[in-house]
């Protein structure tokens, strides 16, 4: 536990939970008469403290789910996580994971939906992956995790603006195609491969420089 | 306090302890399953426990005629 925002939220959640547990266990073991005093303590143990634990816990959990180690904790993501952490890999995922700014949450940064409700829509998409994982058989290795909608260049453009001065010739020539997602940044011959799975489906990319 | 109300309060306490255990699990082991369980089942059970307690207390207050409509009517 560190004293970052999730660390503090985590501490608040655990403190509230400990307080509520203390009150509830005291009531169950001591069995005091349910007079006003006991009722108020019980209200604290059943209302504000668990609600505080839930709110702080949700905040901590939302922050934790952005971490690369959280994505890597699902075993189907192991090849992706190992590649991202590899010092020798030349995939886009690995290069972005080396960023001191957001490398620890590179999965989230590259796969998040931006906008006001981006975090929520991203987490709902993640829940759909979990649902699919448990309702379909992903354990055979035949079915790999996949995106439910085409990856948009707009996500890359959040950090790499398209219209910067001195843009390479390819970007100028394919400007309209890039803007309409007809050509993807990670396409063959552009900046791919993005993940090892893309190298398996497009072997020529394994030799290409990102 | 009737035994029925006391039973409800005790049940609320036990449900809240289960909910808290699930929430704490997600804080100590923040992996997908604990997080999903805490944020759905855990918080659902926690909400039910609070509602159960409030219902029990409302029943107790009604029994004690604090919430009752029956008031002593002034004599004519």
HADDOCK unambig.tbl for C-alpha pairs under 7 A between the chains (distance, minus, plus):
assign (segid A and resid 10 and name CA) (segid B and resid 27 and name CA) 6.34 0.50 0.50
assign (segid A and resid 14 and name CA) (segid B and resid 24 and name CA) 6.48 0.50 0.50
assign (segid A and resid 17 and name CA) (segid B and resid 20 and name CA) 6.06 0.50 0.50
assign (segid A and resid 21 and name CA) (segid B and resid 17 and name CA) 6.41 0.50 0.50
assign (segid A and resid 24 and name CA) (segid B and resid 13 and name CA) 5.71 0.50 0.50
assign (segid A and resid 28 and name CA) (segid B and resid 10 and name CA) 6.74 0.50 0.50
assign (segid A and resid 46 and name CA) (segid B and resid 16 and name CA) 6.58 0.50 0.50
assign (segid A and resid 46 and name CA) (segid B and resid 50 and name CA) 5.61 0.50 0.50
assign (segid A and resid 47 and name CA) (segid B and resid 50 and name CA) 6.17 0.50 0.50
assign (segid A and resid 50 and name CA) (segid B and resid 20 and name CA) 6.95 0.50 0.50
assign (segid A and resid 54 and name CA) (segid B and resid 43 and name CA) 6.99 0.50 0.50
assign (segid A and resid 57 and name CA) (segid B and resid 27 and name CA) 6.79 0.50 0.50
assign (segid A and resid 61 and name CA) (segid B and resid 30 and name CA) 6.99 0.50 0.50
assign (segid A and resid 61 and name CA) (segid B and resid 35 and name CA) 6.69 0.50 0.50
assign (segid A and resid 70 and name CA) (segid B and resid 31 and name CA) 5.99 0.50 0.50
assign (segid A and resid 73 and name CA) (segid B and resid 31 and name CA) 6.34 0.50 0.50
